[in-house]
Amino acid sequence: YQISGGGYGGNAGHDGLSNGCSTIGISKSPPVEIMEQAFPVLYRHYTLREGSGGAGKHRGGFGLAYEVEILRGEARASFVMDHGRFGPQGALGGKDGAPNSVTVFRGGEAHVPPHLSKEQDIALKAGDRVRVGTPGGGGYGDPRERDPKQVAEDVRLGYYTAEQAREMFGVVPSADGSAIDRSAAPEKHG
């Protein structure tokens, strides 16, 4: 079982928590290394989901992105997630977080569940992969009011690409994050 959290929303004083825990109090997900030892699976990647936090003066937290491959035998996959069509809403001008995504790769073909985030009993065999992106939290406040140094730090940490920073926050950080140019960003349209 893999119970994954998503990003929490930004608020009046802080950015949202990234990879927030599930609200089901007794749910715990074992570390990836334990899962790989206990089951014939390989986590091809397991990371914060770049760009999933909604833009805002205080941005939303980031969801997870991971992909699991079945190494041998057979398995079944079921998904029960929220925010398949629309990401968590932003507040007071903040932008929505990214919706979740699920893609199953079987026999060289990609399958997206018809309900996007809910499906049960998908048959899997060796070589099949499941890719999941959990939702990011919604942003709080106007993204153009975010401190440009915070945007540059987000880019430096790999939370957003430089292009996302330009489009979402109106900030163009230099490659090393030391300089910030708002004049190169697109104008805000109200």
C-alpha positions as CSV (number, residue, x, y, z in Angstrom):
1,Y,0.0,0.0,0.0
2,Q,1.2,3.5,-0.8
3,I,-0.6,6.3,1.0
4,S,0.7,9.6,-0.3
5,G,0.1,13.1,0.8
6,G,-0.1,16.2,-1.3
7,G,0.7,19.8,-0.9
8,Y,-1.1,21.9,1.6
9,G,-2.4,25.4,0.7
10,G,-0.5,28.6,1.4
11,N,-1.9,30.9,4.1
12,A,-1.7,34.5,5.2
13,G,1.7,34.0,6.8
14,H,3.4,31.0,5.2
15,D,3.9,28.8,2.2
16,G,2.0,25.5,2.2
17,L,3.6,22.3,3.5
18,S,5.0,20.1,0.8
19,N,4.1,16.3,0.8
20,G,1.8,16.8,3.7
21,C,0.7,13.7,5.5
22,S,-2.6,12.0,4.8
23,T,-5.4,13.1,7.0
24,I,-6.1,9.4,7.8
25,G,-4.4,9.3,11.2
26,I,-3.4,5.6,11.2
27,S,-2.0,5.6,7.7
28,K,1.7,5.2,7.3
29,S,3.7,4.6,4.1
30,P,6.9,2.6,4.5
31,P,10.1,4.0,3.1
32,V,10.7,3.3,-0.5
33,E,13.7,1.1,0.4
34,I,11.5,-1.1,2.6
35,M,8.9,-1.5,-0.2
36,E,11.6,-2.5,-2.6
37,Q,13.0,-5.1,-0.1
38,A,9.5,-6.5,0.8
39,F,8.0,-6.6,-2.7
40,P,9.2,-7.1,-6.3
41,V,9.0,-3.5,-7.2
42,L,11.4,-0.7,-8.2
43,Y,10.7,3.0,-7.5
44,R,12.1,4.6,-10.7
45,H,11.8,8.0,-9.0
46,Y,10.2,9.4,-5.9
47,T,10.4,13.2,-5.5
48,L,8.5,16.4,-4.9
49,R,6.4,17.2,-8.0
50,E,8.0,20.2,-9.8
51,G,5.6,23.1,-10.4
52,S,2.6,21.5,-8.5
53,G,2.3,24.1,-5.8
54,G,-0.2,26.9,-6.7
55,A,1.4,30.3,-7.2
56,G,0.7,33.0,-4.7
57,K,2.3,35.5,-2.4
58,H,2.6,32.4,-0.2
59,R,2.7,29.5,-2.6
60,G,1.1,26.1,-2.2
61,G,3.1,23.1,-1.0
62,F,4.2,20.5,-3.6
63,G,2.8,17.1,-4.1
64,L,4.8,14.0,-4.9
65,A,5.8,12.4,-8.2
66,Y,6.7,8.8,-8.3
67,E,6.8,5.8,-10.6
68,V,6.8,2.2,-9.5
69,E,7.8,-0.7,-11.8
70,I,6.7,-4.3,-11.2
71,L,9.8,-6.5,-11.5
72,R,8.3,-10.0,-11.5
73,G,5.1,-11.8,-11.0
74,E,1.7,-10.2,-11.0
75,A,0.1,-7.4,-9.1
76,R,-3.1,-5.3,-8.9
77,A,-3.4,-1.6,-8.6
78,S,-6.2,0.5,-7.2
79,F,-6.5,4.2,-6.8
80,V,-8.7,6.3,-4.6
81,M,-7.6,10.0,-4.8
82,D,-9.2,13.4,-5.0
83,H,-8.6,16.4,-7.3
84,G,-8.5,14.4,-10.5
85,R,-10.0,17.2,-12.6
86,F,-9.3,20.4,-10.7
87,G,-6.4,21.1,-8.3
88,P,-6.9,22.4,-4.8
89,Q,-8.1,26.0,-5.0
90,G,-6.0,29.1,-4.4
91,A,-7.3,31.9,-2.1
92,L,-7.4,35.7,-2.4
93,G,-5.8,35.7,-5.8
94,G,-3.6,32.7,-5.3
95,K,-3.6,30.1,-8.1
96,D,-4.8,26.5,-7.9
97,G,-2.4,23.7,-7.2
98,A,-1.9,21.0,-9.8
99,P,-4.5,18.2,-10.0
100,N,-3.4,14.7,-9.3
101,S,-2.4,12.4,-12.2
102,V,-2.3,8.6,-12.6
103,T,-0.9,6.8,-15.6
104,V,-0.4,3.1,-15.9
105,F,2.0,1.8,-18.5
106,R,1.1,-1.8,-19.6
107,G,2.6,-3.6,-22.6
108,G,4.1,-0.4,-24.0
109,E,0.8,1.6,-23.9
110,A,-0.2,4.3,-21.5
111,H,-3.6,4.0,-19.7
112,V,-5.2,6.9,-17.8
113,P,-8.1,5.8,-15.6
114,P,-11.4,7.1,-17.0
115,H,-12.3,8.7,-13.7
116,L,-8.7,10.1,-13.6
117,S,-8.1,9.4,-9.9
118,K,-10.3,6.4,-9.1
119,E,-10.0,2.9,-10.4
120,Q,-9.7,-0.5,-8.9
121,D,-8.1,-3.9,-9.6
122,I,-5.9,-3.0,-12.6
123,A,-3.9,-6.1,-13.5
124,L,-0.2,-5.6,-13.7
125,K,2.7,-7.9,-14.7
126,A,6.5,-7.7,-14.8
127,G,7.7,-4.6,-16.6
128,D,4.4,-2.6,-16.1
129,R,4.7,0.8,-14.4
130,V,2.5,3.1,-12.5
131,R,3.2,6.8,-12.4
132,V,1.5,9.0,-9.8
133,G,1.5,12.8,-9.3
134,T,-0.3,13.9,-6.1
135,P,-1.9,17.4,-6.0
136,G,-0.1,20.6,-5.0
137,G,-1.7,23.0,-2.6
138,G,-3.4,26.2,-3.7
139,G,-1.5,29.5,-3.4
140,Y,-2.5,32.4,-1.2
141,G,-2.6,36.0,-2.4
142,D,-1.4,37.6,-5.6
143,P,1.6,35.7,-7.0
144,R,3.2,38.9,-8.2
145,E,3.5,40.0,-4.5
146,R,5.8,37.1,-3.7
147,D,9.3,38.2,-2.7
148,P,11.4,37.7,-5.8
149,K,14.2,36.3,-3.7
150,Q,11.8,33.5,-2.5
151,V,10.9,32.8,-6.2
152,A,14.6,32.6,-7.1
153,E,15.2,30.2,-4.2
154,D,12.3,28.1,-5.3
155,V,13.9,27.8,-8.8
156,R,17.3,27.1,-7.3
157,L,15.8,24.2,-5.2
158,G,14.0,22.8,-8.3
159,Y,10.5,23.5,-7.2
160,Y,9.7,25.6,-10.3
161,T,11.5,26.0,-13.6
162,A,12.8,29.4,-14.6
163,E,10.0,29.5,-17.2
164,Q,7.4,28.7,-14.6
165,A,8.7,31.4,-12.4
166,R,8.4,33.9,-15.2
167,E,4.9,32.9,-16.2
168,M,3.5,32.4,-12.7
169,F,5.3,35.0,-10.6
170,G,6.6,37.5,-13.1
171,V,10.1,36.9,-12.0
172,V,13.1,35.9,-14.1
173,P,15.9,34.6,-11.9
174,S,19.4,34.2,-13.3
175,A,20.8,30.7,-13.6
176,D,22.6,30.9,-10.3
177,G,19.6,32.6,-8.6
178,S,21.8,35.7,-7.7
179,A,20.0,38.2,-9.9
180,I,16.3,38.8,-10.5
181,D,14.7,40.7,-13.4
182,R,11.0,41.6,-13.2
183,S,11.2,43.7,-16.4
184,A,11.8,40.6,-18.5
185,A,8.6,39.0,-17.3
186,P,5.3,39.3,-19.0
187,E,3.1,42.2,-17.9
188,K,0.3,41.5,-15.4
189,H,-3.1,41.6,-17.0
190,G,-6.0,42.4,-14.7
